[in-house]
Amino acid sequence: MKTILIPVDFSDHASPSYKYAIRLAGTVANTRLFLLHSFNDQLLMPDPNMDGGFDNDTFMNMQLVDEFRKQAENNMKQLKTEVEKYLADNSLANFKVETLVEGGDPGWEITSVRKEIEAELIVMGTQGTGKKGILEGSMAKKIMNKAMTPVIAVPAGTYDHESLKIMYASNNSEKDFAKIMLLVKLFENITSEIFVVHFQFDDSSTKGIKQIAELKAAFENEITNEKIHFSLVDTNDKENALETFVEDNKINAVAFIAHKSNIFKSLFKPKITKHDFFKMGLPLIALHE
């Protein structure tokens, strides 16, 4: 059974994330949707020099934490009911919904639970819409750095596409082959295509040409079946090149290797940065190093 971890904060971003996870899983394989909410269980200590501060009995009172937990558990029950109704309404019988509410640091809890339940994928909503850096300041960015599992960050919006068309941003990495294979495996139960592209800004370099040629040879069968496509784009205008490639190929998700020290460390350096991907307003698939 495939397991997808879905961190939620009970905001409007929860609905897009679980619906997107369901769409990615498909209707063939049995899938466990694991909804996780982590709340802050640390009481704040007031400044002892502040006039009118709370007394020790107040700020040490664990009833406040209990209220946080109770509210979170009630919200989770409502969300589980919503997800199960969505599954029933769409006649999706291959899904099982599980939930967990935990106190602690959300980043630590997500990575810890991911390991415990052996999740193959993390799908989480992100803040913001449109063309304005959808992951800036969000928990998704932190999890992309830490998780050893592919992380999909889903911005607010509706993604009712018939098939998944992923742009995999190659950076001439020795890990490209393994990551493309991972994408194929992740989405084998749904209609999907992978568009491997390297944007080349140095006309004198032959490294990109060689890398794309080697990858094409390795995925000859997938190319024949039109599951994987390869492109090398020479350009001096990164914004126009990205926008044109996405529009021409009807791309609806972007995949990349997330480096531990910096999500987009050296990615297309120095021409294309993380902000260029954020501005696309598309779901982002971060693959660990």
C-alpha contacts under 8 A as a table, 3 or more apart, distances in Angstrom:
res1	aa1	res2	aa2	distance
1	M	29	A	7.05
1	M	30	N	5.23
1	M	31	T	5.43
1	M	32	R	6.82
2	K	29	A	7.29
2	K	30	N	6.45
2	K	31	T	4.68
2	K	32	R	6.08
2	K	119	A	7.47
2	K	120	E	6.81
3	T	31	T	5.75
3	T	32	R	4.66
3	T	33	L	6.17
3	T	34	F	7.08
3	T	117	I	7.63
3	T	118	E	7.14
3	T	119	A	4.79
3	T	120	E	5.85
3	T	121	L	7.05
4	I	21	A	7.29
4	I	31	T	7.41
4	I	32	R	6.22
4	I	33	L	5.22
4	I	34	F	6.06
4	I	119	A	5.44
4	I	120	E	6.12
4	I	121	L	4.99
4	I	122	I	5.79
4	I	123	V	7.09
5	L	33	L	6.32
5	L	34	F	4.85
5	L	35	L	6.26
5	L	36	L	7.23
5	L	114	R	6.67
5	L	119	A	5.95
5	L	120	E	7.98
5	L	121	L	6.26
5	L	122	I	4.75
5	L	123	V	6.34
6	I	17	S	7.11
6	I	18	Y	6.73
6	I	21	A	7.96
6	I	33	L	7.04
6	I	34	F	5.88
6	I	35	L	4.89
6	I	36	L	6.11
6	I	122	I	5.88
6	I	123	V	5.11
6	I	124	M	5.64
7	P	35	L	5.88
7	P	36	L	4.67
7	P	37	H	5.86
7	P	110	I	7.01
7	P	122	I	7.75
7	P	123	V	7.21
7	P	124	M	5.69
8	V	11	S	7.60
8	V	13	H	7.77
8	V	14	A	5.51
8	V	35	L	6.74
8	V	36	L	5.98
8	V	37	H	5.34
8	V	124	M	7.00
8	V	125	G	7.57
9	D	13	H	7.88
9	D	14	A	6.84
9	D	37	H	6.11
9	D	38	S	7.80
10	F	13	H	7.47
10	F	14	A	5.89
10	F	75	N	6.90
10	F	76	M	7.78
10	F	79	L	7.69
11	S	14	A	5.86
12	D	15	S	6.28
12	D	16	P	7.82
12	D	156	A	7.91
13	H	16	P	5.74
13	H	17	S	6.54
13	H	125	G	4.90
13	H	126	T	6.49
13	H	127	Q	7.26
13	H	155	P	7.47
13	H	156	A	6.10
14	A	17	S	5.34
14	A	18	Y	6.42
14	A	124	M	7.55
14	A	125	G	6.12
15	S	18	Y	5.58
15	S	19	K	6.14
16	P	19	K	5.29
16	P	20	Y	5.87
16	P	125	G	6.70
16	P	154	V	6.95
16	P	155	P	7.65
16	P	156	A	6.32
16	P	157	G	6.85
16	P	158	T	7.14
17	S	20	Y	5.15
17	S	21	A	6.10
17	S	123	V	6.05
17	S	124	M	5.31
17	S	125	G	5.11
17	S	154	V	6.02
18	Y	21	A	4.98
18	Y	22	I	6.21
18	Y	83	V	7.58
18	Y	123	V	7.49
18	Y	124	M	7.93
19	K	22	I	5.13
19	K	23	R	6.29
20	Y	23	R	5.07
20	Y	24	L	6.20
20	Y	123	V	7.91
20	Y	154	V	7.70
20	Y	159	Y	7.36
21	A	24	L	5.13
21	A	25	A	6.21
21	A	123	V	6.26
22	I	25	A	5.21
22	I	26	G	6.48
23	R	26	G	5.47
24	L	187	F	6.65
24	L	190	I	6.77
25	A	29	A	7.39
25	A	31	T	6.97
25	A	187	F	7.25
25	A	189	N	6.76
25	A	190	I	7.20
26	G	29	A	7.08
26	G	189	N	5.68
26	G	190	I	5.48
27	T	30	N	7.87
27	T	92	L	6.79
27	T	94	N	6.43
27	T	189	N	7.56
28	V	94	N	7.19
28	V	189	N	6.35
29	A	94	N	6.65
29	A	189	N	7.23
30	N	94	N	4.67
30	N	95	F	5.86
30	N	96	K	7.84
31	T	94	N	6.21
31	T	95	F	4.89
31	T	96	K	6.31
32	R	95	F	5.75
32	R	96	K	4.75
32	R	97	V	5.94
32	R	98	E	7.18
33	L	95	F	6.91
33	L	96	K	6.04
33	L	97	V	4.88
33	L	98	E	6.19
34	F	97	V	6.08
34	F	98	E	4.84
34	F	99	T	5.61
34	F	100	L	7.69
35	L	97	V	7.48
35	L	98	E	6.17
35	L	99	T	4.66
35	L	100	L	6.38
36	L	99	T	5.89
36	L	100	L	5.00
36	L	101	V	6.01
36	L	102	E	7.78
36	L	110	I	7.60
37	H	72	A	7.51
37	H	76	M	7.73
37	H	100	L	6.48
37	H	101	V	4.96
37	H	102	E	6.38
37	H	106	P	7.84
38	S	101	V	5.92
38	S	102	E	4.84
38	S	103	G	5.36
38	S	104	G	6.18
38	S	105	D	6.94
38	S	106	P	5.16
38	S	109	E	6.80
38	S	110	I	7.98
39	F	68	F	7.25
39	F	69	R	7.41
39	F	72	A	7.53
39	F	101	V	7.74
39	F	102	E	6.46
39	F	103	G	4.85
39	F	104	G	6.02
39	F	105	D	7.34
39	F	106	P	7.00
40	N	103	G	5.70
40	N	104	G	5.32
40	N	105	D	6.46
40	N	106	P	7.88
41	D	65	V	5.70
41	D	68	F	7.77
41	D	103	G	5.08
41	D	104	G	5.64
42	Q	65	V	7.70
42	Q	104	G	7.52
43	L	59	F	6.63
43	L	60	M	7.12
43	L	65	V	7.53
44	L	59	F	7.02
45	M	59	F	6.61
46	P	50	M	7.50
46	P	53	G	6.41
46	P	54	F	6.97
46	P	59	F	7.92
47	D	50	M	5.31
47	D	53	G	7.19
48	P	53	G	6.87
50	M	53	G	5.68
54	F	58	T	6.03
54	F	59	F	6.41
55	D	58	T	5.47
55	D	59	F	6.73
56	N	59	F	5.62
56	N	60	M	5.96
57	D	60	M	5.40
57	D	61	N	5.98
58	T	61	N	5.22
61	N	64	L	6.46
62	M	65	V	5.26
62	M	66	D	6.35
63	Q	66	D	4.88
63	Q	67	E	6.20
64	L	67	E	5.13
64	L	68	F	6.44
65	V	68	F	5.01
65	V	69	R	6.28
66	D	69	R	5.06
66	D	70	K	6.11
67	E	70	K	5.08
67	E	71	Q	6.09
68	F	71	Q	5.32
68	F	72	A	6.14
69	R	72	A	5.05
69	R	73	E	6.05
69	R	101	V	7.60
69	R	102	E	7.98
69	R	103	G	7.53
70	K	73	E	5.10
70	K	74	N	6.17
71	Q	74	N	5.14
71	Q	75	N	6.16
72	A	75	N	5.06
72	A	76	M	6.07
72	A	101	V	6.92
73	E	76	M	4.99
73	E	77	K	6.22
73	E	101	V	6.42
74	N	77	K	5.17
74	N	78	Q	6.42
75	N	78	Q	5.18
75	N	79	L	6.21
76	M	79	L	4.96
76	M	80	K	6.03
76	M	99	T	7.28
76	M	101	V	7.63
77	K	80	K	5.15
77	K	81	T	6.23
78	Q	81	T	5.14
78	Q	82	E	6.24
79	L	82	E	4.94
79	L	83	V	6.20
80	K	83	V	5.12
80	K	84	E	6.11
80	K	97	V	7.12
80	K	98	E	7.92
80	K	99	T	7.45
81	T	84	E	5.19
81	T	85	K	6.07
82	E	85	K	5.16
82	E	86	Y	6.22
83	V	86	Y	5.04
83	V	87	L	6.27
83	V	97	V	7.83
84	E	87	L	5.05
84	E	88	A	6.14
84	E	97	V	7.25
85	K	88	A	5.02
85	K	89	D	5.94
86	Y	89	D	5.16
86	Y	90	N	6.23
87	L	90	N	5.26
87	L	91	S	6.05
87	L	92	L	4.98
87	L	93	A	7.15
87	L	95	F	7.67
88	A	91	S	4.95
88	A	92	L	6.09
88	A	93	A	7.37
89	D	92	L	7.84
92	L	95	F	6.70
102	E	109	E	7.56
104	G	108	W	7.67
104	G	109	E	6.68
105	D	108	W	5.46
105	D	109	E	6.08
106	P	109	E	5.08
106	P	110	I	5.98
107	G	110	I	5.38
107	G	111	T	6.45
107	G	139	M	7.11
107	G	142	K	6.97
107	G	143	I	6.33
108	W	111	T	5.41
108	W	112	S	5.99
109	E	112	S	5.02
109	E	113	V	5.90
110	I	113	V	5.33
110	I	114	R	5.96
110	I	143	I	7.73
111	T	114	R	5.06
111	T	115	K	6.45
111	T	143	I	7.35
111	T	146	K	7.07
111	T	147	A	5.70
112	S	115	K	5.37
112	S	116	E	6.32
113	V	116	E	4.85
113	V	117	I	6.06
114	R	117	I	5.61
114	R	118	E	5.80
114	R	119	A	5.33
114	R	122	I	7.84
114	R	147	A	7.98
114	R	149	T	7.97
115	K	118	E	4.99
115	K	119	A	6.80
119	A	122	I	7.14
119	A	149	T	7.44
120	E	149	T	6.18
120	E	150	P	7.25
121	L	149	T	5.81
121	L	150	P	5.32
121	L	151	V	6.15
121	L	152	I	7.69
122	I	149	T	6.89
122	I	150	P	6.30
122	I	151	V	4.73
122	I	152	I	6.14
123	V	151	V	5.94
123	V	152	I	4.78
123	V	153	A	6.16
123	V	154	V	7.22
124	M	140	A	6.86
124	M	151	V	7.70
124	M	152	I	6.35
124	M	153	A	5.25
124	M	154	V	6.05
125	G	140	A	7.63
125	G	153	A	5.69
125	G	154	V	4.68
125	G	155	P	5.80
125	G	156	A	7.15
126	T	134	I	6.54
126	T	135	L	6.13
126	T	138	S	6.49
126	T	139	M	7.79
126	T	140	A	6.54
126	T	153	A	6.06
126	T	154	V	5.77
126	T	155	P	4.96
126	T	156	A	7.03
127	Q	134	I	5.89
127	Q	135	L	6.59
127	Q	138	S	6.54
127	Q	155	P	6.55
127	Q	156	A	7.34
128	G	132	K	7.30
128	G	133	G	7.73
128	G	134	I	5.09
128	G	135	L	7.72
128	G	155	P	6.74
128	G	156	A	6.87
129	T	132	K	6.84
129	T	134	I	6.23
129	T	155	P	6.32
129	T	156	A	5.88
129	T	157	G	7.64
129	T	281	G	6.77
130	G	134	I	7.64
130	G	279	K	7.52
130	G	280	M	7.89
130	G	281	G	5.57
131	K	134	I	7.42
131	K	278	F	7.45
131	K	279	K	4.44
131	K	280	M	6.07
131	K	281	G	5.61
132	K	278	F	7.20
132	K	279	K	5.52
132	K	281	G	7.72
133	G	136	E	5.55
133	G	275	H	6.27
133	G	278	F	4.70
133	G	279	K	5.26
133	G	281	G	7.80
134	I	155	P	6.67
134	I	278	F	5.75
134	I	279	K	7.11
134	I	281	G	6.71
135	L	138	S	5.33
135	L	140	A	6.70
135	L	141	K	6.14
135	L	153	A	7.95
135	L	278	F	6.64
136	E	141	K	7.34
137	G	141	K	7.33
138	S	141	K	5.79
138	S	142	K	7.34
139	M	142	K	5.24
139	M	143	I	6.35
140	A	143	I	5.13
140	A	144	M	6.11
140	A	153	A	6.25
141	K	144	M	5.20
141	K	145	N	6.72
141	K	263	I	7.98
142	K	145	N	5.39
142	K	146	K	6.55
143	I	146	K	5.06
143	I	147	A	5.60
143	I	151	V	7.49
144	M	147	A	5.89
144	M	150	P	7.85
144	M	151	V	5.98
144	M	258	A	6.56
144	M	263	I	7.31
144	M	286	A	6.10
144	M	287	L	7.93
144	M	288	H	7.55
145	N	258	A	6.44
145	N	259	H	6.73
145	N	260	K	5.06
145	N	261	S	7.48
145	N	262	N	7.40
145	N	263	I	6.26
145	N	288	H	7.63
146	K	260	K	6.93
147	A	150	P	7.41
147	A	151	V	7.51
147	A	288	H	7.17
148	M	288	H	5.71
149	T	287	L	7.07
149	T	288	H	6.57
150	P	285	I	6.73
150	P	286	A	5.61
150	P	287	L	4.76
150	P	288	H	6.40
151	V	284	L	7.99
151	V	285	I	5.72
151	V	286	A	5.14
151	V	287	L	6.77
152	I	283	P	6.61
152	I	284	L	5.50
152	I	285	I	4.45
152	I	286	A	6.29
153	A	283	P	5.54
153	A	284	L	5.24
153	A	285	I	6.61
154	V	282	L	7.30
154	V	283	P	4.64
154	V	284	L	6.84
155	P	281	G	6.79
155	P	282	L	6.83
155	P	283	P	6.23
161	H	164	L	6.89
161	H	252	N	7.96
162	E	191	T	7.60
163	S	190	I	7.30
163	S	191	T	4.96
163	S	192	S	5.30
163	S	193	E	7.69
164	L	190	I	7.80
164	L	191	T	6.37
164	L	192	S	4.46
164	L	193	E	6.28
164	L	251	I	7.91
164	L	252	N	6.55
164	L	253	A	7.26
165	K	192	S	5.78
165	K	193	E	4.95
165	K	194	I	5.99
165	K	195	F	7.26
165	K	249	N	7.88
165	K	250	K	6.91
165	K	251	I	4.98
165	K	252	N	5.49
165	K	253	A	6.33
166	I	192	S	7.64
166	I	193	E	6.25
166	I	194	I	4.83
166	I	195	F	5.89
166	I	251	I	5.87
166	I	252	N	6.30
166	I	253	A	4.79
166	I	254	V	5.48
166	I	255	A	6.64
167	M	194	I	6.04
167	M	195	F	4.70
167	M	196	V	5.98
167	M	197	V	7.04
167	M	246	V	7.75
167	M	251	I	6.27
167	M	252	N	7.98
167	M	253	A	6.35
167	M	254	V	4.83
167	M	255	A	6.03
168	Y	180	I	7.72
168	Y	194	I	6.68
168	Y	195	F	5.87
168	Y	196	V	4.75
168	Y	197	V	6.33
168	Y	254	V	6.08
168	Y	255	A	4.70
168	Y	256	F	5.97
169	A	196	V	6.26
169	A	197	V	5.57
169	A	198	H	6.29
169	A	254	V	7.43
169	A	255	A	6.27
169	A	256	F	5.46
170	S	173	S	6.89
170	S	176	D	6.65
170	S	196	V	6.45
170	S	197	V	5.78
170	S	198	H	5.12
170	S	256	F	7.37
171	N	176	D	7.96
171	N	198	H	6.43
171	N	267	L	6.03
171	N	268	F	6.05
172	N	176	D	7.14
172	N	198	H	7.63
172	N	207	K	7.46
172	N	208	G	6.30
172	N	211	Q	6.10
173	S	176	D	5.39
174	E	177	F	7.22
175	K	178	A	5.45
175	K	179	K	6.22
175	K	289	E	7.83
176	D	179	K	5.20
176	D	180	I	6.09
177	F	180	I	5.31
177	F	181	M	6.25
177	F	215	L	6.85
178	A	181	M	5.10
178	A	182	L	6.18
179	K	182	L	4.87
179	K	183	L	6.30
179	K	257	I	7.89
179	K	287	L	7.12
180	I	183	L	5.13
180	I	184	V	6.35
181	M	184	V	5.08
181	M	185	K	6.27
182	L	185	K	5.07
182	L	186	L	6.04
183	L	186	L	5.07
183	L	187	F	6.30
183	L	194	I	7.98
184	V	187	F	5.62
184	V	188	E	5.79
184	V	194	I	7.97
185	K	188	E	5.23
186	L	189	N	7.99
187	F	190	I	5.72
187	F	191	T	7.70
187	F	192	S	6.75
188	E	191	T	7.53
188	E	192	S	7.65
192	S	227	K	6.97
193	E	226	E	7.43
193	E	227	K	4.80
193	E	228	I	5.73
193	E	229	H	7.76
194	I	227	K	6.35
194	I	228	I	4.74
194	I	229	H	6.25
195	F	228	I	5.90
195	F	229	H	4.79
195	F	230	F	5.95
195	F	231	S	7.52
196	V	228	I	7.26
196	V	229	H	5.98
196	V	230	F	4.79
196	V	231	S	6.24
197	V	230	F	5.86
197	V	231	S	4.70
197	V	232	L	5.71
197	V	233	V	7.25
198	H	208	G	6.79
198	H	212	I	7.77
198	H	231	S	6.54
198	H	232	L	5.02
198	H	233	V	6.22
199	F	232	L	6.06
199	F	233	V	4.76
199	F	234	D	6.08
199	F	235	T	7.00
199	F	268	F	7.42
200	Q	203	D	7.12
200	Q	208	G	6.99
200	Q	232	L	6.98
200	Q	233	V	5.83
200	Q	234	D	4.83
200	Q	235	T	6.37
201	F	234	D	5.96
201	F	235	T	5.62
201	F	236	N	5.91
201	F	271	K	7.68
202	D	205	S	5.64
202	D	234	D	7.91
203	D	206	T	8.00
203	D	234	D	7.15
205	S	208	G	7.05
206	T	209	I	5.26
206	T	210	K	6.27
207	K	210	K	5.20
207	K	211	Q	6.12
208	G	211	Q	5.12
208	G	212	I	6.15
208	G	232	L	7.31
209	I	212	I	5.40
209	I	213	A	6.17
209	I	232	L	7.01
210	K	213	A	5.11
210	K	214	E	6.20
211	Q	214	E	5.18
211	Q	215	L	6.25
212	I	215	L	5.11
212	I	216	K	6.09
212	I	230	F	6.81
212	I	231	S	7.39
212	I	232	L	7.20
213	A	216	K	5.13
213	A	217	A	6.32
214	E	217	A	5.18
214	E	218	A	6.32
215	L	218	A	5.01
215	L	219	F	6.25
216	K	219	F	5.27
216	K	220	E	5.97
216	K	223	I	7.52
216	K	230	F	6.78
217	A	220	E	5.30
219	F	222	E	5.33
219	F	223	I	6.21
219	F	228	I	7.59
220	E	223	I	5.14
220	E	224	T	6.30
221	N	224	T	5.10
221	N	225	N	6.34
222	E	225	N	5.02
222	E	226	E	6.07
222	E	227	K	5.16
222	E	228	I	5.62
223	I	226	E	4.84
223	I	227	K	5.93
223	I	228	I	5.18
223	I	229	H	6.21
224	T	227	K	7.72
225	N	228	I	7.91
226	E	229	H	6.92
233	V	241	A	7.76
235	T	238	K	6.70
235	T	241	A	6.70
237	D	240	N	5.64
237	D	241	A	6.04
238	K	241	A	5.00
238	K	242	L	6.03
238	K	271	K	7.21
238	K	272	I	6.84
239	E	242	L	5.34
239	E	243	E	6.13
239	E	276	D	7.36
240	N	243	E	5.14
240	N	244	T	5.86
241	A	244	T	5.21
241	A	245	F	6.06
242	L	245	F	5.25
242	L	246	V	6.16
243	E	246	V	5.26
243	E	247	E	6.13
244	T	247	E	5.19
244	T	248	D	5.87
245	F	248	D	5.27
245	F	249	N	6.08
245	F	251	I	7.94
246	V	249	N	5.49
246	V	250	K	5.68
246	V	251	I	4.85
246	V	252	N	7.83
247	E	250	K	5.02
247	E	251	I	6.64
248	D	251	I	7.96
251	I	254	V	7.60
252	N	282	L	6.17
252	N	283	P	7.15
253	A	282	L	5.56
253	A	283	P	4.97
253	A	284	L	5.89
253	A	285	I	7.20
254	V	277	F	7.78
254	V	282	L	6.91
254	V	283	P	6.45
254	V	284	L	4.95
254	V	285	I	5.95
255	A	284	L	5.86
255	A	285	I	4.41
255	A	286	A	5.92
255	A	287	L	7.25
256	F	284	L	7.96
256	F	285	I	6.45
256	F	286	A	5.44
256	F	287	L	6.05
257	I	263	I	7.65
257	I	264	F	7.59
257	I	286	A	5.81
257	I	287	L	4.70
257	I	288	H	5.81
257	I	289	E	6.11
258	A	262	N	7.38
258	A	263	I	4.52
258	A	264	F	6.17
258	A	286	A	5.45
258	A	287	L	5.58
258	A	288	H	5.18
258	A	289	E	6.18
259	H	262	N	5.30
259	H	263	I	4.67
259	H	264	F	6.23
259	H	265	K	6.17
259	H	288	H	6.72
259	H	289	E	5.76
260	K	263	I	6.29
260	K	288	H	7.74
260	K	289	E	7.21
261	S	265	K	7.22
262	N	265	K	4.88
263	I	274	K	7.72
264	F	267	L	5.16
264	F	273	T	6.80
264	F	274	K	5.82
265	K	269	K	7.78
266	S	269	K	4.66
266	S	270	P	7.15
267	L	270	P	7.75
267	L	272	I	6.89
267	L	273	T	6.88
268	F	271	K	5.88
268	F	272	I	5.28
268	F	273	T	7.31
269	K	272	I	6.11
269	K	273	T	7.24
270	P	273	T	7.36
272	I	276	D	6.45
273	T	276	D	5.62
273	T	277	F	7.36
274	K	277	F	5.41
274	K	278	F	6.29
275	H	278	F	4.91
275	H	279	K	6.07
276	D	279	K	5.43
276	D	280	M	6.99
277	F	280	M	5.49
277	F	281	G	7.86
278	F	281	G	6.13
278	F	282	L	7.68
